[in-house]
C-alpha cells in the first residue's frame, strides 16, 4: 500500500522559509509537505503531464504556441491546486528552480507509486 508523504518534523511551529534550503535534498521534504493535499498533487500530475505532451508537440511540429501551452498547463493546474485545495503559496515564488525540479521528481514518484495518488 502506498502511503502519503510525511511532512518533515519541526521543533517550532512557525512557517518555513523555502529560501533557507541549501540543497534540493533538503528542499524536497518541504516541497512534499506543501503538497500534502491529494487533489493538489493530482492537479500537479495532470498539469505536468499536459506540459510534457505540449513540449513533445513543440518538438514534433515546431509550433511555438505549444511552449505557451506547456507553461500554462504546468503552472495553471499547480496554482489552482495551491490556491483552492492546499491553501498555501506555491514555493515556485521563492525557489523556482528547486520547485520546478520538485514537480518533476514528485511526478516521477507518483508515476512509480512512491507517492500516493
DSSP file (Angstrom, degrees, kcal/mol; ACC not computed):
  #  RESIDUE AA STRUCTURE BP1 BP2  ACC     N-H-->O    O-->H-N    N-H-->O    O-->H-N    TCO  KAPPA ALPHA  PHI   PSI    X-CA   Y-CA   Z-CA
    1    1 A X              0   0    0      0, 0.0     2,-0.3     0, 0.0   115,-0.1   0.000 360.0 360.0 360.0 132.8    0.0    0.0    0.0
    2    2 A X        -     0   0    0    113,-0.1     2,-0.3     1,-0.0   112,-0.1  -0.647 360.0-149.0 -83.4 136.1    1.3    3.4   -1.0
    3    3 A X        -     0   0    0     -2,-0.3   113,-0.9   111,-0.3     2,-0.1  -0.753  19.8-105.0-106.4 151.9    1.4    6.0    1.8
    4    4 A X        -     0   0    0     -2,-0.3    32,-0.1   111,-0.2    -1,-0.1  -0.432  51.9 -91.9 -66.1 148.2    1.0    9.7    1.7
    5    5 A X        -     0   0    0     30,-0.2     2,-0.4   111,-0.1    -1,-0.1  -0.344  39.4-125.9 -62.8 144.1    4.3   11.6    2.1
    6    6 A X        -     0   0    0     -3,-0.1    27,-0.1     1,-0.0    26,-0.1  -0.772  22.2-120.8 -92.3 132.9    5.0   12.5    5.7
    7    7 A X        -     0   0    0     -2,-0.4    23,-0.1     1,-0.1    22,-0.1  -0.393  35.9 -97.4 -68.8 149.5    5.8   16.2    6.4
    8    8 A X        -     0   0    0     21,-0.4     2,-0.3     1,-0.1    -1,-0.1  -0.390  41.1-116.4 -65.0 145.2    9.2   17.0    7.9
    9    9 A X        -     0   0    0     -3,-0.1     2,-0.3    -2,-0.1    -1,-0.1  -0.605  30.7-165.7 -84.9 143.4    9.1   17.4   11.6
   10   10 A X        -     0   0    0     -2,-0.3     0, 0.0     1,-0.1     0, 0.0  -0.952  25.3-141.1-128.6 148.6   10.0   20.8   13.1
   11   11 A X  S    S+     0   0    0     -2,-0.3     2,-0.2     2,-0.0    -1,-0.1   0.870  92.1  41.6 -73.6 -37.6   10.8   21.8   16.7
   12   12 A X  S    S-     0   0    0      2,-0.1    -2,-0.1    -3,-0.1     0, 0.0  -0.556  77.5-132.6-104.8 174.1    8.8   25.1   16.3
   13   13 A X        +     0   0    0     -2,-0.2     3,-0.1     2,-0.0    -1,-0.1   0.278  64.4 118.4-109.7  10.4    5.5   25.7   14.7
   14   14 A X  S    S-     0   0    0      1,-0.1    -2,-0.1     0, 0.0     2,-0.0  -0.252  74.7 -83.8 -74.0 164.7    6.5   28.8   12.6
   15   15 A X        -     0   0    0      1,-0.1     2,-0.5    -2,-0.0    -1,-0.1  -0.339  41.9-121.5 -67.9 150.0    6.3   28.9    8.8
   16   16 A X        -     0   0    0     -3,-0.1     2,-0.7    14,-0.1    -1,-0.1  -0.798  13.6-140.0 -94.5 131.6    9.3   27.6    6.9
   17   17 A X    >   -     0   0    0     -2,-0.5     3,-2.1     1,-0.1     4,-0.2  -0.832   7.6-151.4 -89.6 115.4   11.1   29.9    4.5
   18   18 A X  G >  S+     0   0    0     -2,-0.7     3,-0.9     1,-0.3    -1,-0.1   0.654  90.2  71.3 -65.3 -13.7   11.9   27.8    1.4
   19   19 A X  G 3  S+     0   0    0      1,-0.2    -1,-0.3     3,-0.0     8,-0.0   0.617  81.5  74.5 -75.6 -10.9   14.9   30.0    0.7
   20   20 A X  G <  S+     0   0    0     -3,-2.1     2,-0.3     7,-0.0    -1,-0.2   0.673  72.3 100.7 -75.7 -16.5   16.7   28.5    3.8
   21   21 A X    <   -     0   0    0     -3,-0.9     3,-0.1    -4,-0.2     6,-0.0  -0.521  50.1-170.3 -78.9 133.6   17.4   25.2    2.0
   22   22 A X  S    S+     0   0    0     -2,-0.3     2,-0.3     1,-0.1    -1,-0.1   0.736  70.4  30.6 -92.3 -26.7   20.9   24.8    0.6
   23   23 A X  S  > S-     0   0    0      1,-0.1     4,-1.7    75,-0.0     3,-0.4  -0.892  77.2-118.3-131.4 160.6   20.4   21.6   -1.4
   24   24 A X  H  > S+     0   0    0     -2,-0.3     4,-2.8     1,-0.2    -1,-0.1   0.870 114.3  61.9 -64.4 -35.3   17.5   20.0   -3.3
   25   25 A X  H  > S+     0   0    0      1,-0.2     4,-0.6     2,-0.2    -1,-0.2   0.841 107.6  43.5 -59.5 -34.0   17.7   17.1   -0.9
   26   26 A X  H  > S+     0   0    0     -3,-0.4     4,-0.6     1,-0.1    -1,-0.2   0.836 116.0  49.0 -75.7 -34.4   16.9   19.4    2.0
   27   27 A X  H  X S+     0   0    0     -4,-1.7     4,-2.4     1,-0.2     3,-0.4   0.851  95.0  70.8 -75.0 -37.0   14.2   21.2    0.0
   28   28 A X  H  X S+     0   0    0     -4,-2.8     4,-2.6     1,-0.2     5,-0.2   0.850  94.8  51.7 -60.1 -41.1   12.2   18.1   -1.3
   29   29 A X  H  X S+     0   0    0     -4,-0.6     4,-2.0     2,-0.2   -21,-0.4   0.909 112.6  48.3 -60.1 -38.2   10.7   17.1    2.1
   30   30 A X  H  X S+     0   0    0     -4,-0.6     4,-2.0    -3,-0.4    -2,-0.2   0.928 110.0  52.4 -62.2 -44.8    9.4   20.7    2.4
   31   31 A X  H  < S+     0   0    0     -4,-2.4     4,-0.3     1,-0.2    -2,-0.2   0.915 108.9  49.4 -58.1 -44.8    8.1   20.5   -1.1
   32   32 A X  H >< S+     0   0    0     -4,-2.6     3,-1.3     1,-0.2    -1,-0.2   0.886 108.2  53.6 -63.8 -38.3    6.2   17.3   -0.3
   33   33 A X  H >< S+     0   0    0     -4,-2.0     3,-1.1     1,-0.3    -1,-0.2   0.875 104.1  55.4 -63.7 -35.8    4.7   18.9    2.8
   34   34 A X  T 3< S+     0   0    0     -4,-2.0    -1,-0.3     1,-0.3    -2,-0.2   0.529 110.7  47.8 -73.0  -4.9    3.5   21.8    0.7
   35   35 A X  T <  S+     0   0    0     -3,-1.3    -1,-0.3    -4,-0.3   -30,-0.2  -0.228  70.1 124.8-126.0  41.3    1.7   19.2   -1.5
   36   36 A X    <   +     0   0    0     -3,-1.1     2,-0.5    50,-0.1    -2,-0.1   0.725  50.1  90.4 -76.5 -20.8    0.0   17.1    1.2
   37   37 A X  S  > S-     0   0    0      1,-0.1     4,-2.2    -3,-0.1     5,-0.2  -0.652  72.5-145.6 -78.4 125.3   -3.4   17.6   -0.3
   38   38 A X  H  > S+     0   0    0     -2,-0.5     4,-2.7     1,-0.2     5,-0.2   0.867  97.4  53.0 -61.1 -38.8   -4.1   14.7   -2.7
   39   39 A X  H  > S+     0   0    0      2,-0.2     4,-2.6     1,-0.2    -1,-0.2   0.910 108.2  51.3 -65.8 -39.8   -6.2   16.9   -5.1
   40   40 A X  H  > S+     0   0    0      2,-0.2     4,-2.3     1,-0.2    -2,-0.2   0.939 111.3  47.6 -59.9 -46.9   -3.3   19.4   -5.3
   41   41 A X  H  X S+     0   0    0     -4,-2.2     4,-2.5     1,-0.2    -2,-0.2   0.905 111.5  51.0 -61.2 -41.3   -0.9   16.6   -6.1
   42   42 A X  H  X S+     0   0    0     -4,-2.7     4,-2.6     2,-0.2    -1,-0.2   0.903 109.0  50.3 -63.7 -40.9   -3.2   15.2   -8.7
   43   43 A X  H  X S+     0   0    0     -4,-2.6     4,-2.8     2,-0.2     5,-0.2   0.904 110.2  50.9 -63.8 -40.1   -3.6   18.6  -10.3
   44   44 A X  H  X S+     0   0    0     -4,-2.3     4,-2.9     2,-0.2     5,-0.3   0.933 110.4  49.7 -59.1 -45.6    0.2   18.9  -10.4
   45   45 A X  H  X S+     0   0    0     -4,-2.5     4,-2.4     2,-0.2    -2,-0.2   0.929 113.0  45.4 -62.2 -45.9    0.4   15.5  -12.0
   46   46 A X  H  X S+     0   0    0     -4,-2.6     4,-2.7     2,-0.2     5,-0.2   0.939 115.1  47.7 -62.8 -47.5   -2.1   16.4  -14.7
   47   47 A X  H  X S+     0   0    0     -4,-2.8     4,-2.2     1,-0.2    -2,-0.2   0.902 113.2  47.5 -61.8 -42.1   -0.6   19.8  -15.4
   48   48 A X  H  X S+     0   0    0     -4,-2.9     4,-2.4    -5,-0.2    -1,-0.2   0.896 112.1  50.2 -66.8 -40.2    2.9   18.3  -15.6
   49   49 A X  H  X S+     0   0    0     -4,-2.4     4,-2.4    -5,-0.3    -2,-0.2   0.929 112.0  47.1 -63.6 -45.0    1.8   15.5  -17.9
   50   50 A X  H  X S+     0   0    0     -4,-2.7     4,-2.3     1,-0.2    -2,-0.2   0.882 111.3  52.1 -64.2 -37.3    0.0   18.0  -20.2
   51   51 A X  H  X S+     0   0    0     -4,-2.2     4,-2.3    -5,-0.2    -2,-0.2   0.909 108.9  50.6 -63.9 -41.5    3.1   20.2  -20.2
   52   52 A X  H  X S+     0   0    0     -4,-2.4     4,-2.2     2,-0.2    -2,-0.2   0.932 111.1  47.6 -61.4 -46.7    5.2   17.2  -21.2
   53   53 A X  H  X S+     0   0    0     -4,-2.4     4,-2.4     1,-0.2    -1,-0.2   0.877 110.7  53.0 -62.2 -37.1    2.9   16.4  -24.1
   54   54 A X  H  X S+     0   0    0     -4,-2.3     4,-2.3     2,-0.2    -1,-0.2   0.898 108.7  49.0 -65.5 -39.7    2.9   20.1  -25.1
   55   55 A X  H  X S+     0   0    0     -4,-2.3     4,-2.3     2,-0.2    -2,-0.2   0.882 110.6  50.5 -67.6 -37.0    6.7   20.0  -25.2
   56   56 A X  H  X S+     0   0    0     -4,-2.2     4,-2.3     2,-0.2    -2,-0.2   0.919 110.7  49.5 -63.7 -42.8    6.7   16.9  -27.3
   57   57 A X  H  X S+     0   0    0     -4,-2.4     4,-2.5     2,-0.2     5,-0.5   0.879 108.4  54.3 -63.2 -37.9    4.2   18.5  -29.7
   58   58 A X  H  X S+     0   0    0     -4,-2.3     4,-2.7     1,-0.2    -2,-0.2   0.938 111.1  44.6 -59.9 -47.5    6.5   21.6  -29.8
   59   59 A X  H  < S+     0   0    0     -4,-2.3    -2,-0.2     1,-0.2    -1,-0.2   0.875 116.2  47.3 -64.8 -37.1    9.5   19.4  -30.8
   60   60 A X  H  < S+     0   0    0     -4,-2.3    -2,-0.2    -5,-0.2    -1,-0.2   0.848 129.2  19.7 -74.1 -34.6    7.4   17.4  -33.3
   61   61 A X  H  < S-     0   0    0     -4,-2.5    -3,-0.2    -5,-0.2    -2,-0.2   0.713  85.6-134.8-110.5 -26.6    5.7   20.4  -35.0
   62   62 A X     <  +     0   0    0     -4,-2.7     2,-0.6    -5,-0.5    -4,-0.1   0.504  53.3 146.7  79.2   3.5    7.9   23.4  -34.2
   63   63 A X    >   -     0   0    0     -6,-0.4     3,-1.7     1,-0.2     4,-0.3  -0.651  42.3-151.0 -77.9 117.1    4.7   25.5  -33.4
   64   64 A X  T >> S+     0   0    0     -2,-0.6     3,-1.6     1,-0.3     4,-1.0   0.706  85.9  76.0 -65.0 -22.3    5.7   27.8  -30.7
   65   65 A X  H 3> S+     0   0    0      1,-0.3     4,-2.2     2,-0.2    -1,-0.3   0.726  83.6  68.0 -65.9 -17.4    2.3   28.0  -29.2
   66   66 A X  H <> S+     0   0    0     -3,-1.7     4,-2.1     2,-0.2    -1,-0.3   0.800  95.0  56.4 -68.7 -26.8    2.9   24.6  -27.7
   67   67 A X  H <> S+     0   0    0     -3,-1.6     4,-2.1    -4,-0.3    -2,-0.2   0.922 107.4  47.3 -67.3 -43.4    5.5   26.2  -25.5
   68   68 A X  H  X S+     0   0    0     -4,-1.0     4,-2.8     1,-0.2     5,-0.2   0.909 111.2  51.9 -61.3 -42.4    2.8   28.6  -24.2
   69   69 A X  H  X S+     0   0    0     -4,-2.2     4,-2.7     1,-0.2     5,-0.3   0.894 107.9  52.5 -61.2 -39.7    0.5   25.6  -23.6
   70   70 A X  H  X S+     0   0    0     -4,-2.1     4,-2.7     2,-0.2     5,-0.2   0.927 112.4  44.1 -62.4 -45.4    3.2   23.8  -21.7
   71   71 A X  H  X>S+     0   0    0     -4,-2.1     4,-2.5     2,-0.2     5,-0.5   0.930 115.1  48.2 -66.2 -45.5    3.7   26.8  -19.3
   72   72 A X  H  X5S+     0   0    0     -4,-2.8     4,-2.0     2,-0.2     5,-0.4   0.912 116.4  43.0 -63.0 -42.8    0.0   27.4  -18.9
   73   73 A X  H  X5S+     0   0    0     -4,-2.7     4,-1.7    -5,-0.2     5,-0.4   0.952 115.6  48.0 -67.7 -48.8   -0.7   23.7  -18.2
   74   74 A X  H  X5S+     0   0    0     -4,-2.7     4,-0.8    -5,-0.3    -2,-0.2   0.933 126.2  25.9 -59.7 -49.6    2.3   23.2  -15.9
   75   75 A X  H  X5S+     0   0    0     -4,-2.5     4,-2.9    -5,-0.2     5,-0.3   0.845 117.5  59.5 -85.6 -34.7    1.7   26.3  -13.7
   76   76 A X  H  X<S+     0   0    0     -4,-2.0     4,-2.0    -5,-0.5     5,-0.2   0.948 109.2  41.6 -60.3 -52.0   -2.0   26.7  -14.2
   77   77 A X  H  X S+     0   0    0     -4,-1.7     4,-2.1    -5,-0.4    -1,-0.2   0.910 116.6  50.7 -62.5 -41.5   -3.0   23.4  -12.8
   78   78 A X  H  X S+     0   0    0     -4,-0.8     4,-2.2    -5,-0.4    -2,-0.2   0.932 110.1  47.9 -63.4 -46.1   -0.4   23.7  -10.0
   79   79 A X  H  X S+     0   0    0     -4,-2.9     4,-2.8     1,-0.2     5,-0.3   0.849 109.6  52.6 -68.5 -33.1   -1.5   27.1   -8.9
   80   80 A X  H  X>S+     0   0    0     -4,-2.0     4,-2.8    -5,-0.3     5,-0.7   0.932 109.0  51.9 -63.0 -43.7   -5.2   26.1   -8.8
   81   81 A X  I  X>S+     0   0    0     -4,-2.1     5,-2.9     1,-0.2     4,-1.2   0.903 114.4  42.1 -58.0 -42.3   -4.2   23.2   -6.6
   82   82 A X  I  <>S+     0   0    0     -4,-2.2     5,-1.8     3,-0.2     6,-1.3   0.927 119.4  41.9 -72.7 -44.4   -2.4   25.5   -4.2
   83   83 A X  I  <5S+     0   0    0     -4,-2.8    -2,-0.2     4,-0.2    -3,-0.2   0.905 127.1  28.3 -70.6 -41.9   -5.0   28.3   -4.1
   84   84 A X  I  <5S+     0   0    0     -4,-2.8    -3,-0.2    -5,-0.3    -2,-0.2   0.886 135.8  15.5 -90.6 -42.1   -8.1   26.2   -4.0
   85   85 A X  I  <<S+     0   0    0     -4,-1.2    -3,-0.2    -5,-0.7    -4,-0.1   0.864 130.5  36.2-106.1 -45.7   -7.1   22.9   -2.2
   86   86 A X  I   <S-     0   0    0     -5,-2.9    -4,-0.2    -6,-0.2    -3,-0.2   0.802  84.6-150.9 -80.8 -28.9   -3.8   23.3   -0.5
   87   87 A X      < +     0   0    0     -5,-1.8     2,-0.3    -6,-0.4    -4,-0.2   0.907  56.0 107.5  56.7  46.8   -4.4   26.9    0.5
   88   88 A X  S    S-     0   0    0     -6,-1.3     2,-0.5   -54,-0.1    -1,-0.2  -0.890  76.8 -93.9-140.7 173.5   -0.8   27.9    0.5
   89   89 A X        -     0   0    0     -2,-0.3   -10,-0.0    -3,-0.1   -55,-0.0  -0.786  47.3-107.7 -92.8 128.7    1.6   29.9   -1.6
   90   90 A X    >   -     0   0    0     -2,-0.5     3,-1.6     1,-0.2     4,-0.3  -0.257  18.0-134.0 -56.5 137.9    3.5   27.9   -4.3
   91   91 A X  G >> S+     0   0    0      1,-0.3     4,-3.2     2,-0.2     3,-1.3   0.666  96.0  83.7 -66.2 -15.7    7.1   27.5   -3.4
   92   92 A X  G 34 S+     0   0    0      1,-0.3    -1,-0.3     2,-0.2     4,-0.3   0.713  79.8  65.0 -63.4 -18.6    7.9   28.5   -7.0
   93   93 A X  G <4 S+     0   0    0     -3,-1.6    -1,-0.3     2,-0.2     3,-0.2   0.830 118.1  22.7 -71.6 -30.5    7.7   32.1   -6.0
   94   94 A X  T <4 S+     0   0    0     -3,-1.3     2,-0.3    -4,-0.3    -2,-0.2   0.791 139.0  24.7-103.7 -37.3   10.7   31.8   -3.7
   95   95 A X     X  +     0   0    0     -4,-3.2     4,-2.6     1,-0.1     5,-0.2  -0.625  66.5 166.2-128.5  72.2   12.6   28.8   -5.1
   96   96 A X  H  > S+     0   0    0     -2,-0.3     4,-2.3    -4,-0.3     5,-0.2   0.868  77.0  44.7 -61.6 -39.8   11.7   28.5   -8.8
   97   97 A X  H  > S+     0   0    0      2,-0.2     4,-2.4     1,-0.2    -1,-0.2   0.936 116.4  44.8 -72.4 -45.0   14.4   26.1   -9.8
   98   98 A X  H  > S+     0   0    0      2,-0.2     4,-2.9     1,-0.2    -2,-0.2   0.898 115.2  50.0 -62.3 -39.1   14.0   23.7   -6.8
   99   99 A X  H  X S+     0   0    0     -4,-2.6     4,-2.3     2,-0.2    -2,-0.2   0.907 109.5  50.3 -66.8 -41.8   10.2   23.9   -7.3
  100  100 A X  H  X S+     0   0    0     -4,-2.3     4,-1.5    -5,-0.2    -2,-0.2   0.936 115.1  43.5 -60.7 -46.4   10.5   23.0  -11.0
  101  101 A X  H  X S+     0   0    0     -4,-2.4     4,-2.5     1,-0.2    -2,-0.2   0.908 111.5  54.8 -64.8 -41.5   12.7   20.1  -10.2
  102  102 A X  H  X S+     0   0    0     -4,-2.9     4,-2.9     1,-0.2     5,-0.2   0.868 104.1  55.1 -60.2 -37.3   10.5   19.1   -7.3
  103  103 A X  H  X S+     0   0    0     -4,-2.3     4,-2.3     2,-0.2    -1,-0.2   0.918 110.7  44.2 -62.2 -43.6    7.5   19.0   -9.5
  104  104 A X  H  X S+     0   0    0     -4,-1.5     4,-2.4     2,-0.2    -2,-0.2   0.876 114.2  49.2 -71.3 -36.5    9.2   16.6  -11.9
  105  105 A X  H  X S+     0   0    0     -4,-2.5     4,-2.7     2,-0.2    -2,-0.2   0.925 113.1  47.0 -66.6 -43.5   10.5   14.4   -9.0
  106  106 A X  H  X S+     0   0    0     -4,-2.9     4,-2.4     2,-0.2     5,-0.2   0.899 110.6  53.3 -63.9 -39.4    7.0   14.3   -7.5
  107  107 A X  H  X S+     0   0    0     -4,-2.3     4,-2.5    -5,-0.2    -2,-0.2   0.934 111.7  45.2 -58.7 -47.2    5.6   13.5  -10.9
  108  108 A X  H  X S+     0   0    0     -4,-2.4     4,-2.4     1,-0.2     6,-0.2   0.919 112.1  51.5 -62.3 -43.8    8.0   10.5  -11.2
  109  109 A X  H  <>S+     0   0    0     -4,-2.7     5,-1.9     1,-0.2     6,-1.7   0.856 112.3  46.3 -64.9 -34.1    7.3    9.4   -7.7
  110  110 A X  H ><5S+     0   0    0     -4,-2.4     3,-0.6     4,-0.2    -1,-0.2   0.901 111.8  51.5 -71.7 -40.4    3.6    9.4   -8.3
  111  111 A X  H 3<5S+     0   0    0     -4,-2.5    -2,-0.2     1,-0.2    -1,-0.2   0.874 114.3  43.0 -62.9 -38.3    4.0    7.6  -11.6
  112  112 A X  T 3<5S-     0   0    0     -4,-2.4    -1,-0.2    -5,-0.2    -2,-0.2   0.492 116.7-111.4 -89.0  -3.8    6.1    4.9  -10.0
  113  113 A X  T < 5S+     0   0    0     -3,-0.6    -3,-0.2    -4,-0.5    -4,-0.1   0.536  83.9 120.8  88.6   5.9    3.8    4.6   -6.9
  114  114 A X  S   <S+     0   0    0     -5,-1.9     2,-0.4    -6,-0.2  -111,-0.3   0.815  77.8  41.7 -70.5 -29.8    6.3    6.0   -4.4
  115  115 A X  S    S-     0   0    0     -6,-1.7    -2,-0.2    -9,-0.2  -111,-0.2  -0.963  96.6-111.1-119.7 137.1    3.8    8.8   -3.5
  116  116 A X              0   0    0   -113,-0.9  -111,-0.1    -2,-0.4  -113,-0.1  -0.265 360.0 360.0 -66.5 148.3    0.0    8.1   -3.2
  117  117 A X              0   0    0     -7,-0.1    -1,-0.1    -4,-0.1   -75,-0.1   0.426 360.0 360.0 -79.6 360.0   -2.4    9.5   -5.7
